[in-house]
Amino acid sequence: MDHDVKDLGQAVAGRARIEWADADMPVLAAIRERFAAEHTLQGIRIGACMHVTTETANLMRTLVAGGAEVTLCASNPLSTQDDVAAALVEYYGVAVHAIRGEDEATYRGHIDAVIATHPQMTMDDGCDMVSRIHADFADQLPEIIGGTEETTTGVIRLRAMENDAALRYPIMAVNDAKTKHFFDNRYGTGQSTLDGIIRATNRLMAGRTLVVSGYGWCGKGLALRAKGMGMRVIACEVDSLAALEAVMDGCEVMPAAEAARHADVWVTVTGNWHVIDEAAFVNLKDGAILANSGHFDVEINIDWLREHAVSYEEVKPLVEEFRMPDGRRFYLLAQGRLVNLSCAEGHPASVMDMSFATQALAAEWMLAKKGTLAPAVYDMPEDLEYQISDLKLSSLGVAMDALTPEQERYLNSWTEESD
């Protein structure tokens, strides 16, 4: 099997970690069992550009169980877990091209290695592979049935492609599914981002001020968890509805340049460019910790820091200290890349259980619709979302009420009169 991983000797350790995660992913396990019985994806070539983690490994196992031929590369140079990559090659029949800390050329080469397999279906975290296919491998586009996209950043890019009439095959916006952003973005990002910051710095969060740029589902989850740890939370927003929601949730809201004066820890979760920029840096307080939990390393203007600092050096693994001319020091985590996956292990498995169940069912749906879908970005069908939530509740041993026939009739009638 063609592959490029750091060390196949780590495969045993990787398999143990994959199985540990699998124990907390019952919904995906149930789908894997059905896929294996029904040969759902038999003979389909799937190319995936995703974070190579234990949870992703269990999605790859599910696709392979359904009969797919799967090739995987990393969607971020610092998110790969090398032992997991080795185990996928050695034990689970997945061709992996990913090495933690790979340079930009290797990262791009690994994406090209996946594209070289002529995938009939794509799974992307951030739209890098989809963009690359459209730009430089357009001759392969007629072979592709469809794809899925896992991230907010990727969906933004795909909708831009759709608006420009540049998108050439159908793609499911898995990120926009309720089973993804209600849980993965809110509870997963909230917990794992703080986990990464704490692991990297070993700083006490209680009593400090967190500034969060972006009050979408990720920002809301981060604020919720930070407040639970005793932090004061300030939100920076450009959307008035999101800003109002932050106020109603008990956060302070202010422009970035003003928030900079208060920030002990600042996290970006917007998917946008240079969210922390010069106007903020000139006011940023001494000792501030800067981290990003958006997909790409563009949210913090790192070039400005490097140009204006008198010195910068790594003072701890993945902690870079920037000294400014006036003596202030700023601490950048994980080179501005995803802090939860670079400095920790990413989202908990129980959250990714729903996200990757959504991915698996989206792939099945896309294959069933082969040849009938126009090139566009599609939302997850509601019946599949409820299938996942029903399975998750069942796995948790949670029961709920059901409408009686009379209640159903009342809700569907406009002629019922109340006494």
N, C-alpha and C positions, 0 to 999 in steps of 0.2 A: 504494500500500500504506500502510495506517495505521501510523504509527510515531512514536516520540518518543525520539530519540537526540541526543547533544550536537552532532555535526558530521559530516555525510555526507562532508565533504572528507577525513576520516581513513580512508575506506574502503580506499584502495589499500594503506596501511600495514597495516591490519587484515587484509586478504586475505593479504599476505605472511606475517604471523605465524600465521594459521590454517593455511596450507599448510606452514609449518615444523613446527607441532605434528602435522599430519596424517602427515608422514613418519615419525613415531615412534608411530603408532597403526594398525598393520597389521591387527589383528583387526577393529576397527571399519570399516576400509576394505573388508575382505572382506565383511562383513555389508552394507555400503552397496551394494556391487556386486550382491549377491544380491537385496537389497530392490528395487533399480532394475529388475532383470530380471523379478522376480515381481510387481511392483506391490503389495507386501505391505500397505501402509497406504493404499491408494488412496482418496482422498476423506474420510479421517478427519481431523477437526479436533482438534489437540492443543494444549493450553494448558500452557506450561511456566513455572515460577517457579524459576529456577536461577541460579547464578553465571554471569555472562556473560563467559566466558573463551574462549581459543582452543580448549581441549579441548571445552567445551560446544558451541562453534560446529560442531565436526565431528560431534557427535551430532545437532545440528539438521539438518546437511546430510544425514545418513543418513536421518532421518525424512522429509525433503522428497524424497529420492531414491526412497523407498518410496511416494510419492504423497500424503503427509499435508500438510494445511494447518497451518502451525505459527506460533503466536504466543508470544513469549518476553518475560518480565520478569525483573528482578533479584530474587534471594532475599536480598540484603544490599546496603545502600546504598553500601558501599565496595568491593565486589568486582567491579563492572563495569569492563571494559576498553573504553573508549569507541571506540577504533578497530575493535575486534572487532564491537561493536554496529552500527557504521556499515557494515562490510563485509557483515554478515548481511543487512541491508536492501538494500544496493546490488547485491550480487552473488549472493546465495544464496536469495532469495525468502522470507526469514523476517521477519515483522513483529515488530520489537523495541521494547519500551518500557522503557528503562533508561538512566540517566545516573549516572556515578560521583559520589558525594557528594550525591545527591538527598536532600531533606529528607523527614521522615516522611510528610507529606501527599502528596508526589509519589510516594513509594514505595508507599503504599496505593492511590493513584490508578492507578498502573501495573498493580498486581495486578488492580484492577477492570477495566482496559482489556482484559486477557487474558480475564477471566471474561465480558466482554461479547461475546466471539466465540462463546459457547456451546460450549465444548470438549466433545468426546465422550470424551476421555482427558486425564488430568492427569499432569504430571510435576512433583514438588515437591522442594525442598530445605528442609526444616524445617516443612512442613505449614501454612504461612501461607495458601496459596491454598485448600487443602482446607478448612481451618477457616473461611475467609471464605465459601466457597460454602455450607457447611453452615449457617452462622449467618445469612447475609443474602441468599443466592440459592438457597434451598432449592427453588424452583420449577424450577431447572435440573437438579436431581439425577436425575430419571428419564431425562435425555438422556445421562448419563455411563455409558460402558461399564465403565471401570475406571481405575486410576492406578498410579503408581509413586512410591516415596519413597526418597530417596538418603541421608538423614542419620540418625544415631543419635537426635538430638533429635526429628526428625520421626516416627520409628518409635515412640518412647516416647509421643508425643502421640496417634498413631493407635491404639496398643494401649489407651490410656486411653479413647479414643472407642469402641473396640470393646467394652471391658469395661462401658461405660455404655450400650451398645446405641444409641449415637448415630451410628455410622458407617453411611452409607447406600449406599455402593458398594464393590466389592472393590478392594484396593490391594496391590500387590506390595512387600514390604519388601526392596528392592534393597540397602539398607544391610547387611542381615543375610546376604547371599550371601557365600560364601567368596571368590569372585572379587572382591568389593568390600572386605570388612573385613580379610581376610588381607593384602591388598596395598595398597590405597588408604589405609586407616586407619593401617596400620602403617608402611609404607615411604613413602607419600606424605605423611602428616601429619608423620612424624618428620623428613623432610628439609625440607619446605616451611615448617614452623613455625620451625625454626632459621634458615632462609633469610630469613624475614620479620624476625625479631629482629635478625639481623646487618645486614641492609640498613638497618633503621631506626636502629640505634644505632652500628654500626661498632665494637662492643666485641669484644674477644677472649673466646672462650668457654672456652678451656683454662684450667684452674686455678680456675674459678669453680664455685659450687654452684647446680645447677638443682633447684628443687622442682617436681614435677609433681603436680597434683591430678587423680586419676583414673588407674587403672592398667588400663584396658581396652586395646583394640587400638591406639588413638591414643596413650595414655600409654606403652604398651610400646615403640611405635616411636620416640617422642620420647626415652625413656630410652636406648634402644639407640644412637641417633645422638649424643646428648649425651655418653654415655660414650666413644664413638668419637672425639669431639673433645677428650677430656681433662677432662670435667666430673665432679664429684662429683654423684650423683643421690640425692635424697630423694623418696620417694613418700608421698602422703597418700591414704588410702582409708577407706571405710566398709564394704567387703566383705572379710571375713576371708580368703576364698580368693584374691582379687586381691592383698591385702596379703601373703599368704604367697608368692604367685608373685613379687612384687616382691623380697622377701627372698631367695628362691632365685635370682633373676636378678642378685643382687649389689647391690641398692639398699638404702638405709636406709629404714625406715618409721617415721613418727612423726605425731602429731596436728598439725594446721595451726598451732595456736598456738605449738608448739615449733619446727616447721619454719621459721616466720617469722624466728626468730633467726639462721638460717643462709643464707637465700635471697639469692643475688645476682640470679638470674633465676627468676621463678615463672610457670608456665604452667598454665592450667586447661583440662581436656579432659573434662569430666564431663557436660555437657548439663543441669546443675542450677543452682539459684538461690543466689547469694551464697556461693559456695564459699570465697572470700576475704572475710572479714567482720571485724567489730570485734576479735574475739579474736585474729586474726592481725595486724591493722594496729597494735595497740598494742605488739606485739613486733617488728614488721618492721624489719630493719636499714636503716641509712641507705644510700641509693643503689640500693635494690632496683628491678629492672625487672619490671613486671607486664604479662603478656600473656595473651590468651585464644585458644584454638584450637577451642573449642566453637562451635556454630552461632549462638547468640544472645548479645547483650551483657549478660547477666544474671549471669554467673558471678563477676564481681568487683563488690563493692558500691561502685560509683562515687559514688552519692549520699552515702554515709558520708564518703568522701574529700573531696568538695566541701564538705560541712557542717563538717568538722573541720580542714581545711587553712586556714592563714592566707592563702595565696595559691596560685593555680595558673595556669599559662600554657603554651602550646605553645612549646617551646624548639627543636624541630626538626620538620620535617613528620611528623605523626602520632606525635610524642613529647611528652607532656604532663607537666610537672613539678609535683608537689604538694609544697608546703613546710608542714611540720607545726609546731605551736607550740614543740616542743622542738628545732627546727632540722633534724630529719631530712627528707630529700628522697626521694620515690618517683617513679618514672617509668612512666606508663601508656602503652601502645602502642595505636594505632589505635582510641582511644575505647572500648577493651574489646571491639571487634568482632574477627572472625576475622583474626588477625595474618598468617597465611600468604597470604591473598588481598588484604588491605588494604595490607600493606607489601611484598609480593612478588607473584609470579605464580601462586600456588597450586601444586597438585601437578604433578609432571612428567607430560608427555604419555603416556609409556610406561605409567605406572600407571593414568591415567584411561582408557587404551585398554580395559582390562578392565572398569572400572566402567561405562563408557558402552556397551560391548558388552553388558554385562548389562542396562542400561537398554533398549537397542534390542530385545533378544530378549524381555525382559519385556513390552514393548509388543506385540510380535507374538503372544506367548502369550496375553496378556489379550484381544486382539481375537479370536483363535481360540476362546476360551472364552466369547465374548459370550453373555449370557443364561443361562449355566449356573452362575455363581458367586454365592454368597451374599455379602452385605456383610460383609467380614472382612479381616484382614491376612494375606496369603499369603506363604509362603517360596518362594524361587526353586527350581524343579524341578532335581533333581540332574543330570539328563541335559543340561540347558542349561548348567549350570556346567562340566561336563566338555567340552562343545562349545567353550566359551571357552578353557579351559585347554589343550585340544589345539591350537587355533588359535594360541594365544600361544606354546607351545613350538615349533610348526612355524615360526612367524615368526622365532624366535630360532635356528633351526637345531639345536635340541636333540632328540636321539632318546632313547628309553628302552626298557626291556625290556617284553616281553609274557608273560603266563602261558602255559605249555604246556598242551595238553589234559590231561596227567596232573596238573599242578599245579591246574588248575581242578577236576578230579574230586576230588582230595584235599581241597581246601578246602571242597567242597560235600558231602562225605561224612562220616557219623558212624560208619561201619563199617570204615574203613580201619585196618589194624593196622600198627604200626611194628615193624621187626625189631630 
